[in-house]
């Protein structure tokens, strides 16, 4: 650092404290000299009077170098919105990696590559590149980002849901475990299955457990990881997801809120929306690629928004209703949720009986409410108070089954819009007489 230059600038600043350019130069000198705290002080003063992007970026650099990664993220989240500045995005990606937010960091990294396809950063490549162990085994490395991991759960970790498990076993697991038999009859391995039902009833959990049951790689894709505001990016995201699966068989792709992709094309006015749907249908069909061994599981709370093109043979031709857990299933869920928690004399059968119409999420929420009350009691002497049956039953009075509203909506579709037979399981479940 040129001490003489800095001293002269600081003296000049004393006579002209509102000179922004002068203060900015001082901040940059401090930053380049690794005096991040001093640089931070001047940049904060500058930002009080001017919301300049360069000031914000340098302040984010100060925070990053001081290991204040949360503050770095807050600044750069705003700064990179709709921005093509690779320098900003690069720092943002680094901050997210420090915070171990790998999925968001990957999204930022992909944005950089879309801006400049020649961009190369060896540090990012080492984090995001999906390593393949060998050409013969050809599976995604376990140390890759969480999006591409093999699940560590299977059907034994799913409470109840015996009918759903049996249907999945017949339609998914057996074909994958007995490939030669199915190929002998010309039956395709893989395909698409749609899981539908009220929210919070375990659609995501059963999808992950399915992948674990067949020891398959699992991609859990949120709709926000597909849809992109920039024209053409959503189609590219979809293609990359399917290409990853094709290169690393066997694979389960799980897409939650699939109704956002599965809307009736006649209801989509914008060309961009129609092209995304068409791209998805093309990937499902595997027109230019081999989808053998790839299972696509979609989940939705609103099956009435899924267009008929998605339900034709070869696409999501197998539809499974994931009902709220029955009494036996609720008993299993309570048992799983209460494991490793301090309890005393829990009557699982009584809890299951009194939680009729509750979803898995409702059950977990009721336990959380009971735990919060026990924590308040435990704060008094610091000794954990065990959960009892009456504590959880008391919590039932504070929440209503979240499934009721959903069944109120779907009942109308089952009665008046069931030409395709989509809602036959709902009619049976609700014991509706036609």
Secondary structure, 3 states (H helix, E strand, C coil): CCHHHHHHHHHHHHHCCCCHHHHHHHHHHHHHCCCHHHHHHHHHHHHHHCCCHHHHHHHHHHHHHCCCHHHHHHHHHHHCCCCCCHHHHHHHHHHHHHCCCHHHHHHHHHHHHHHCCCCCCHHHHHHHCCCECCCCCCCECCCCCHHHCECCCCHHHCCCCHHHHHHHHHHHHHHHHCHHHHHHCCCCCCEEEEEECCCCCCHHHHHHHHHHHCCCEEEEECHHHCCCCCCCHHHHHHHHHHHHHHHCCCEEEEECCHHHCCCCHHHCCCHHHHHHHHHHHHHHHCCCCCCCCEEEEEEECCHHHCCHHHHCCCCCCEEEECCCCCHHHHHHHHHHHHCCCCECCCCHHHHHHHCCCCCHHHHHHHHHHHHHHHHHHHCCCCCCCCECHHHHHHHHCCCCCCHHHHHHHHHHHHHHCCCCCCCHHHHHHHCCCC
